[in-house]
Amino acid sequence: MNEKKEYGEMMQYLLHFRDSFSSDADFNRFVVESLRALLYDLRDFDVYISISPDSLKWSRGRPRELSRSTVC
């Protein structure tokens, strides 16, 4: 993990839990489970997000900098 990198608010929140895990693999599972729960919870607010392998090819810019066409 890059200690000097600036992360968004959600990742900063998740990183507060990092020391609770004995390995990066355990922390990564926690992050994935947390994101899945968030995606399901957002549906209650009519926000639908899907993540596909193709999205990994997109710009790594901050979300506010990405084109609105990337948000469905």
Buried (B, 14 or more C-beta within 10 A) or exposed (E): EEEEEEEEEEEEEBEEEEEEBEEEEEBEEBBEEBBEEEBEEEEEEEEEEEEEEEEEEEEEEEEEEEEEEEEE
